[in-house]
Amino acid sequence: MISPLSPASSPPPGAVDDYRLRPVREADAPALLEAYSSAPDMARQGTVTTLEQASEQVAWLLSTERRATAIVDENDTLVGLVALSIDEQNRNGWFFYWLHAAHRGQGLAARAATAVADRALSPAAAGGWGLGRLELGHRANNPASGAVARAAGFVHEGTERGKFLVDGERLDVLTYGRLADDPRPTATGLPWLP
């Protein structure tokens, strides 16, 4: 098990312009494990405490029902993720994202989420994924996640009261959606690697 990174072992994040997007790869498992070890709140994303579990998580992300996009630094190392679980029958996607703790606070998640949502909602003929609707939810006590959603063009659609049980406390979940014909957000998306 990798222990949480200390500030001394965490590389300083680069300028936001140094980051790119690309599909997740099997070789991303060690970086995924490091990201999951970077902060206690990453436990809400799933149980990944060993390299074997990280490899299983990558295999899950690479299944045909998902589109998983890595946020990578200038060294092509995964530092975050934007992914969708796709409902092909309804052309919908359940949207989720996270960042390694050392790379938070720069607007990186919002720019990555914008680029992935734009591609997901673009027609296949234009190089997109041809979905008609994206949706996501976040704990009401996580306003940073809501800021990412709104920056990426998602609209608050409702509140699921008491949906999650966390440490014995019932927490509300705020739900968001974005349709293919909704206005495009003003946020600039991260560039994609060729």
C-alpha positions in Angstrom: 0.0 0.0 0.0 1.3 3.4 -0.8 1.0 5.9 2.0 -0.5 9.3 1.5 1.9 11.7 -0.2 3.7 14.2 2.1 4.1 17.7 0.8 7.8 17.0 0.3 7.1 14.1 -2.0 4.3 15.7 -4.1 5.5 17.4 -7.2 4.3 21.0 -7.5 1.6 21.3 -10.0 2.5 22.9 -13.3 0.7 25.7 -15.0 -2.8 24.7 -16.1 -1.6 25.1 -19.7 0.8 22.1 -19.1 -2.1 19.7 -18.7 -3.8 17.6 -21.5 -6.5 15.0 -21.9 -6.2 11.5 -23.3 -7.9 8.1 -22.9 -7.1 6.2 -19.7 -4.6 3.4 -20.3 -3.8 0.2 -18.4 -0.4 1.7 -17.6 -2.1 4.4 -15.6 -2.7 2.1 -12.6 0.3 3.2 -10.5 -0.7 6.9 -11.0 -4.3 6.1 -10.2 -3.2 4.5 -6.9 -1.1 7.5 -6.1 -4.1 9.8 -6.7 -6.3 7.7 -4.5 -3.7 7.9 -1.7 -3.4 11.7 -2.0 -6.3 12.7 0.2 -8.8 11.0 2.5 -11.8 12.3 0.5 -10.7 10.1 -2.4 -12.1 7.1 -0.5 -15.6 8.3 -1.7 -14.4 7.4 -5.3 -13.9 3.8 -4.5 -11.6 1.4 -2.6 -8.1 1.6 -4.2 -5.4 0.9 -1.7 -3.2 -1.5 -3.6 -1.8 -1.7 -7.1 -4.0 -4.7 -7.8 -7.1 -2.7 -6.9 -5.8 0.2 -9.1 -5.5 -2.2 -12.0 -9.0 -3.5 -11.4 -10.3 0.1 -11.3 -8.6 0.8 -14.6 -10.1 -2.3 -16.1 -13.5 -1.1 -14.9 -12.9 2.3 -16.4 -11.9 0.7 -19.8 -15.1 -1.4 -20.1 -17.3 -0.9 -23.1 -20.0 0.9 -20.9 -17.6 3.7 -20.0 -15.5 6.5 -21.5 -12.6 7.4 -19.2 -10.4 10.4 -19.9 -7.2 10.9 -18.0 -6.0 14.4 -17.1 -2.3 14.2 -17.6 0.6 16.5 -16.7 3.6 17.5 -18.9 5.1 14.0 -18.2 1.9 12.2 -19.4 1.2 11.1 -15.9 -2.4 10.7 -14.8 -3.3 13.3 -12.2 -7.1 13.2 -12.6 -10.0 11.6 -14.3 -13.2 12.6 -16.1 -15.4 9.6 -17.0 -18.9 8.6 -18.0 -20.9 5.5 -17.5 -23.0 5.3 -20.7 -26.6 4.3 -21.1 -26.5 3.5 -24.9 -30.3 2.9 -25.1 -31.1 6.4 -24.0 -27.8 8.1 -25.2 -27.2 9.4 -21.7 -24.0 9.5 -19.6 -23.5 9.5 -15.8 -20.6 12.0 -15.5 -17.9 11.8 -12.7 -14.5 13.4 -12.0 -11.7 13.7 -9.5 -8.2 15.1 -9.1 -5.1 14.2 -7.2 -5.0 16.5 -4.2 -1.7 18.2 -5.3 -3.4 19.4 -8.5 -6.6 20.9 -7.1 -7.5 24.5 -6.8 -6.4 25.7 -10.3 -9.6 25.3 -12.2 -8.2 22.1 -13.8 -11.2 19.9 -13.1 -13.6 22.5 -14.6 -11.5 22.8 -17.8 -11.3 19.0 -18.1 -15.0 18.5 -17.4 -15.9 21.1 -20.0 -13.8 19.5 -22.7 -15.1 16.0 -22.0 -18.7 17.1 -21.8 -18.4 19.0 -25.1 -17.0 15.9 -26.8 -19.6 13.6 -25.2 -22.5 15.8 -26.4 -21.1 16.5 -29.9 -22.4 14.4 -32.8 -20.4 11.3 -33.8 -20.1 12.7 -37.3 -18.1 15.7 -35.8 -15.8 13.4 -33.8 -18.0 13.4 -30.6 -19.6 10.6 -28.7 -23.1 11.5 -29.8 -24.8 11.6 -26.4 -27.9 13.7 -25.8 -27.8 14.1 -22.0 -25.2 14.0 -19.2 -26.0 13.9 -15.6 -24.1 14.0 -12.3 -24.6 14.3 -8.6 -22.5 15.5 -5.7 -22.8 15.7 -1.9 -24.3 19.0 -0.9 -21.4 19.6 1.5 -19.0 19.5 -1.5 -19.4 22.9 -3.1 -16.2 22.6 -5.2 -17.8 19.8 -7.1 -20.8 21.9 -7.9 -18.6 24.7 -9.1 -16.9 22.3 -11.5 -20.4 21.1 -12.8 -21.7 24.6 -13.3 -18.4 25.8 -15.1 -18.8 22.8 -17.4 -22.3 23.9 -18.4 -24.4 21.6 -16.1 -27.6 23.0 -14.7 -28.8 22.2 -11.2 -31.9 20.1 -11.5 -32.8 19.1 -8.0 -31.8 17.7 -4.6 -32.0 14.1 -3.5 -32.6 14.4 0.2 -30.6 12.2 2.5 -29.3 10.0 -0.3 -25.9 9.2 1.1 -25.0 7.8 4.5 -21.6 9.1 5.4 -20.1 8.5 8.9 -23.6 7.9 10.3 -25.0 11.2 8.8 -27.5 11.4 6.0 -26.3 13.8 3.3 -28.3 15.4 0.5 -27.1 15.1 -3.1 -27.4 17.9 -5.6 -28.2 16.7 -9.1 -27.2 18.4 -12.4 -27.8 17.8 -16.1 -26.5 19.0 -19.4 -28.2 18.5 -22.7 -26.6 18.5 -26.2 -28.7 21.6 -27.1 -28.0 23.5 -23.9 -25.8 26.6 -24.3 -22.1 25.8 -24.4 -20.3 27.0 -21.3 -17.8 29.9 -21.5 -15.1 27.9 -19.8 -12.2 26.9 -22.0 -11.7 23.1 -22.1 -8.3 21.5 -21.8 -6.7 20.4 -25.0 -6.7 16.7 -26.1 -3.5 14.9 -27.0 -3.5 13.6 -30.6 
